[in-house]
Amino acid sequence: MNTQTESNEELLAEQARQERIANHWLLKPLRPFHSFGAFGLWLGFMVLFFLLRYLNMRPLAGLLALAYLILVIYSWVVPWLLRKIL
């Protein structure tokens, strides 16, 4: 019984840690990935990118591409860092 209680407490502590990481304020910019999925977000950016290029707004399309690249790198790095720190 004692081993089972310790196991349950460890499981509960790990779940609380995962919940704390998932609700961290640094992960708020990644919420669109959860809402639309990675493919949906990529598709939305591609539609906007080609629309801006079609409308001859190439500098704005370049800024959009840069913002998307930064968001992708952010989505790889920040969750990993939070798991290491918290």
DONUFI-308754 format. One record per atom (N, C-alpha, C, CB): x, y, z; chain; residue number from 1; residue in one letter; atom name. Coordinates in steps of 0.05 Angstrom, whole numbers, plus 5000, padded with zeros to 4 digits. Glycine has a CB too. Layout:
N
X_Y_Z_A_NUM_A_CA
...
//
This chain:
86
5016_4976_5000_A_1_M_N
5000_5000_5000_A_1_M_CA
5017_5025_5000_A_1_M_C
4981_5000_5024_A_1_M_CB
5039_5025_5014_A_2_N_N
5056_5048_5016_A_2_N_CA
5069_5054_4989_A_2_N_C
5078_5043_5038_A_2_N_CB
5078_5033_4975_A_3_T_N
5090_5037_4949_A_3_T_CA
5070_5048_4929_A_3_T_C
5101_5010_4938_A_3_T_CB
5045_5039_4931_A_4_Q_N
5024_5049_4913_A_4_Q_CA
5019_5079_4919_A_4_Q_C
4998_5033_4917_A_4_Q_CB
5018_5087_4944_A_5_T_N
5013_5115_4951_A_5_T_CA
5036_5132_4941_A_5_T_C
5011_5117_4982_A_5_T_CB
5061_5123_4944_A_6_E_N
5084_5138_4934_A_6_E_CA
5083_5141_4904_A_6_E_C
5110_5125_4943_A_6_E_CB
5075_5119_4891_A_7_S_N
5073_5120_4861_A_7_S_CA
5052_5140_4852_A_7_S_C
5066_5091_4851_A_7_S_CB
5029_5140_4866_A_8_N_N
5007_5159_4859_A_8_N_CA
5016_5187_4864_A_8_N_C
4982_5152_4876_A_8_N_CB
5031_5192_4886_A_9_E_N
5040_5219_4892_A_9_E_CA
5060_5228_4871_A_9_E_C
5053_5220_4920_A_9_E_CB
5078_5211_4862_A_10_E_N
5097_5218_4841_A_10_E_CA
5082_5224_4815_A_10_E_C
5117_5195_4837_A_10_E_CB
5062_5208_4808_A_11_L_N
5047_5213_4784_A_11_L_CA
5032_5239_4786_A_11_L_C
5027_5190_4780_A_11_L_CB
5020_5245_4808_A_12_L_N
5006_5270_4812_A_12_L_CA
5025_5294_4810_A_12_L_C
4992_5271_4839_A_12_L_CB
5049_5291_4822_A_13_A_N
5069_5313_4820_A_13_A_CA
5078_5318_4791_A_13_A_C
5093_5306_4838_A_13_A_CB
5081_5296_4776_A_14_E_N
5089_5299_4748_A_14_E_CA
5067_5312_4732_A_14_E_C
5097_5271_4736_A_14_E_CB
5042_5305_4737_A_15_Q_N
5020_5317_4723_A_15_Q_CA
5018_5347_4729_A_15_Q_C
4993_5302_4730_A_15_Q_CB
5022_5354_4755_A_16_A_N
5022_5382_4762_A_16_A_CA
5044_5397_4749_A_16_A_C
5024_5385_4793_A_16_A_CB
5068_5385_4746_A_17_R_N
5090_5398_4732_A_17_R_CA
5084_5402_4703_A_17_R_C
5116_5380_4735_A_17_R_CB
5072_5382_4690_A_18_Q_N
5064_5385_4662_A_18_Q_CA
5043_5406_4658_A_18_Q_C
5054_5358_4651_A_18_Q_CB
5025_5408_4676_A_19_E_N
5004_5429_4675_A_19_E_CA
5015_5456_4678_A_19_E_C
4982_5424_4696_A_19_E_CB
5035_5459_4697_A_20_R_N
5048_5485_4701_A_20_R_CA
5063_5493_4676_A_20_R_C
5067_5483_4725_A_20_R_CB
5076_5474_4663_A_21_I_N
5091_5481_4638_A_21_I_CA
5071_5489_4616_A_21_I_C
5108_5456_4629_A_21_I_CB
5049_5473_4613_A_22_A_N
5030_5479_4591_A_22_A_CA
5016_5506_4594_A_22_A_C
5009_5457_4591_A_22_A_CB
5013_5516_4619_A_23_N_N
5000_5541_4624_A_23_N_CA
5020_5565_4627_A_23_N_C
4982_5539_4648_A_23_N_CB
5045_5560_4622_A_24_H_N
5065_5581_4625_A_24_H_CA
5060_5604_4605_A_24_H_C
5094_5570_4622_A_24_H_CB
5065_5628_4613_A_25_W_N
5059_5652_4596_A_25_W_CA
5077_5652_4571_A_25_W_C
5064_5677_4612_A_25_W_CB
5100_5639_4572_A_26_L_N
5117_5639_4547_A_26_L_CA
5105_5622_4525_A_26_L_C
5145_5629_4555_A_26_L_CB
5086_5604_4532_A_27_L_N
5074_5587_4512_A_27_L_CA
5049_5599_4499_A_27_L_C
5068_5560_4524_A_27_L_CB
5041_5623_4508_A_28_K_N
5017_5635_4496_A_28_K_CA
5019_5641_4466_A_28_K_C
5011_5661_4511_A_28_K_CB
5043_5650_4456_A_29_P_N
5045_5654_4427_A_29_P_CA
5041_5628_4411_A_29_P_C
5071_5666_4420_A_29_P_CB
5043_5605_4424_A_30_L_N
5040_5579_4410_A_30_L_CA
5012_5569_4410_A_30_L_C
5059_5559_4422_A_30_L_CB
4993_5583_4421_A_31_R_N
4965_5574_4422_A_31_R_CA
4953_5570_4395_A_31_R_C
4949_5593_4438_A_31_R_CB
4960_5586_4374_A_32_P_N
4949_5580_4347_A_32_P_CA
4956_5552_4337_A_32_P_C
4958_5601_4328_A_32_P_CB
4980_5542_4345_A_33_F_N
4987_5515_4337_A_33_F_CA
4968_5495_4348_A_33_F_C
5016_5509_4346_A_33_F_CB
4958_5500_4373_A_34_H_N
4939_5481_4385_A_34_H_CA
4911_5485_4373_A_34_H_C
4938_5485_4415_A_34_H_CB
4904_5509_4366_A_35_S_N
4877_5515_4355_A_35_S_CA
4874_5505_4327_A_35_S_C
4871_5544_4357_A_35_S_CB
4894_5511_4310_A_36_F_N
4891_5505_4281_A_36_F_CA
4909_5482_4273_A_36_F_C
4898_5529_4265_A_36_F_CB
4927_5473_4289_A_37_G_N
4946_5452_4282_A_37_G_CA
4969_5465_4266_A_37_G_C
4932_5431_4265_A_37_G_CB
4991_5450_4264_A_38_A_N
5014_5460_4250_A_38_A_CA
5008_5464_4220_A_38_A_C
5038_5441_4254_A_38_A_CB
4994_5445_4208_A_39_F_N
4988_5447_4180_A_39_F_CA
4969_5470_4174_A_39_F_C
4976_5421_4170_A_39_F_CB
4949_5473_4190_A_40_G_N
4930_5496_4186_A_40_G_CA
4944_5523_4189_A_40_G_C
4907_5494_4207_A_40_G_CB
4962_5525_4208_A_41_L_N
4976_5550_4211_A_41_L_CA
4995_5555_4187_A_41_L_C
4993_5550_4237_A_41_L_CB
5009_5534_4179_A_42_W_N
5026_5537_4156_A_42_W_CA
5010_5544_4131_A_42_W_C
5042_5510_4150_A_42_W_CB
4987_5532_4127_A_43_L_N
4971_5538_4104_A_43_L_CA
4961_5566_4105_A_43_L_C
4947_5518_4103_A_43_L_CB
4953_5576_4128_A_44_G_N
4944_5604_4131_A_44_G_CA
4967_5623_4124_A_44_G_C
4934_5609_4159_A_44_G_CB
4991_5618_4134_A_45_F_N
5013_5635_4127_A_45_F_CA
5020_5635_4098_A_45_F_C
5038_5627_4143_A_45_F_CB
5018_5611_4085_A_46_M_N
5024_5609_4057_A_46_M_CA
5004_5625_4040_A_46_M_C
5025_5580_4048_A_46_M_CB
4979_5623_4048_A_47_V_N
4958_5638_4033_A_47_V_CA
4963_5668_4036_A_47_V_C
4929_5631_4044_A_47_V_CB
4969_5677_4060_A_48_L_N
4975_5705_4064_A_48_L_CA
5000_5714_4049_A_48_L_C
4978_5712_4094_A_48_L_CB
5020_5697_4050_A_49_F_N
5045_5703_4036_A_49_F_CA
5042_5707_4006_A_49_F_C
5066_5681_4042_A_49_F_CB
5028_5688_3994_A_50_F_N
5024_5690_3965_A_50_F_CA
5004_5711_3957_A_50_F_C
5015_5663_3953_A_50_F_CB
4985_5717_3975_A_51_L_N
4967_5739_3970_A_51_L_CA
4982_5766_3970_A_51_L_C
4944_5739_3991_A_51_L_CB
4999_5769_3990_A_52_L_N
5015_5794_3991_A_52_L_CA
5034_5797_3967_A_52_L_C
5031_5795_4017_A_52_L_CB
5045_5774_3959_A_53_R_N
5062_5776_3935_A_53_R_CA
5046_5782_3910_A_53_R_C
5077_5749_3931_A_53_R_CB
5022_5771_3908_A_54_Y_N
5005_5776_3885_A_54_Y_CA
4997_5806_3884_A_54_Y_C
4980_5759_3886_A_54_Y_CB
4993_5818_3908_A_55_L_N
4985_5846_3910_A_55_L_CA
5009_5865_3909_A_55_L_C
4969_5851_3935_A_55_L_CB
5032_5854_3902_A_56_N_N
5057_5869_3899_A_56_N_CA
5066_5882_3925_A_56_N_C
5053_5891_3878_A_56_N_CB
5061_5869_3947_A_57_M_N
5070_5878_3973_A_57_M_CA
5093_5860_3983_A_57_M_C
5046_5878_3994_A_57_M_CB
5113_5858_3967_A_58_R_N
5135_5839_3972_A_58_R_CA
5150_5845_3999_A_58_R_C
5155_5840_3950_A_58_R_CB
5155_5870_4006_A_59_P_N
5168_5874_4032_A_59_P_CA
5151_5864_4056_A_59_P_C
5173_5904_4037_A_59_P_CB
5125_5868_4054_A_60_L_N
5107_5858_4075_A_60_L_CA
5106_5827_4075_A_60_L_C
5079_5869_4071_A_60_L_CB
5107_5815_4051_A_61_A_N
5108_5786_4049_A_61_A_CA
5134_5776_4061_A_61_A_C
5106_5777_4020_A_61_A_CB
5156_5790_4057_A_62_G_N
5182_5782_4069_A_62_G_CA
5181_5784_4099_A_62_G_C
5204_5800_4058_A_62_G_CB
5168_5805_4110_A_63_L_N
5165_5807_4139_A_63_L_CA
5148_5785_4150_A_63_L_C
5153_5835_4146_A_63_L_CB
5127_5778_4136_A_64_L_N
5110_5756_4144_A_64_L_CA
5126_5730_4145_A_64_L_C
5085_5753_4126_A_64_L_CB
5142_5725_4124_A_65_A_N
5158_5701_4124_A_65_A_CA
5178_5700_4147_A_65_A_C
5173_5699_4097_A_65_A_CB
5190_5723_4153_A_66_L_N
5209_5725_4175_A_66_L_CA
5194_5720_4202_A_66_L_C
5222_5752_4175_A_66_L_CB
5170_5731_4205_A_67_A_N
5155_5727_4229_A_67_A_CA
5148_5698_4232_A_67_A_C
5130_5745_4229_A_67_A_CB
5140_5685_4210_A_68_Y_N
5133_5656_4212_A_68_Y_CA
5158_5640_4219_A_68_Y_C
5122_5647_4185_A_68_Y_CB
5181_5646_4208_A_69_L_N
5205_5632_4214_A_69_L_CA
5213_5635_4244_A_69_L_C
5228_5641_4196_A_69_L_CB
5210_5659_4254_A_70_I_N
5215_5664_4282_A_70_I_CA
5196_5648_4300_A_70_I_C
5214_5694_4289_A_70_I_CB
5170_5648_4292_A_71_L_N
5150_5632_4307_A_71_L_CA
5157_5603_4307_A_71_L_C
5122_5637_4296_A_71_L_CB
5165_5592_4285_A_72_V_N
5172_5564_4283_A_72_V_CA
5196_5557_4301_A_72_V_C
5178_5555_4254_A_72_V_CB
5217_5574_4300_A_73_I_N
5240_5569_4317_A_73_I_CA
5232_5572_4346_A_73_I_C
5263_5589_4310_A_73_I_CB
5216_5591_4352_A_74_Y_N
5206_5595_4380_A_74_Y_CA
5191_5571_4389_A_74_Y_C
5187_5620_4381_A_74_Y_CB
5175_5559_4371_A_75_S_N
5159_5535_4379_A_75_S_CA
5177_5511_4384_A_75_S_C
5139_5529_4358_A_75_S_CB
5201_5510_4373_A_76_W_N
5219_5488_4378_A_76_W_CA
5235_5493_4404_A_76_W_C
5238_5484_4355_A_76_W_CB
5243_5517_4409_A_77_V_N
5262_5523_4430_A_77_V_CA
5249_5527_4457_A_77_V_C
5278_5548_4423_A_77_V_CB
5228_5543_4459_A_78_V_N
5216_5551_4484_A_78_V_CA
5205_5527_4500_A_78_V_C
5195_5572_4480_A_78_V_CB
5189_5509_4487_A_79_P_N
5179_5486_4503_A_79_P_CA
5202_5469_4514_A_79_P_C
5160_5469_4486_A_79_P_CB
5222_5465_4499_A_80_W_N
5245_5450_4507_A_80_W_CA
5259_5463_4531_A_80_W_C
5265_5446_4485_A_80_W_CB
5263_5489_4530_A_81_L_N
5275_5504_4552_A_81_L_CA
5258_5503_4577_A_81_L_C
5280_5533_4544_A_81_L_CB
5232_5506_4574_A_82_L_N
5214_5505_4597_A_82_L_CA
5215_5477_4611_A_82_L_C
5185_5511_4589_A_82_L_CB
5216_5456_4595_A_83_R_N
5218_5430_4607_A_83_R_CA
5244_5426_4622_A_83_R_C
5216_5408_4585_A_83_R_CB
5266_5438_4612_A_84_K_N
5291_5436_4626_A_84_K_CA
5292_5453_4652_A_84_K_C
5314_5445_4607_A_84_K_CB
5280_5476_4651_A_85_I_N
5281_5495_4673_A_85_I_CA
5261_5488_4695_A_85_I_C
5276_5524_4663_A_85_I_CB
5236_5482_4687_A_86_L_N
5215_5477_4707_A_86_L_CA
5215_5448_4714_A_86_L_C
5187_5485_4696_A_86_L_CB
//
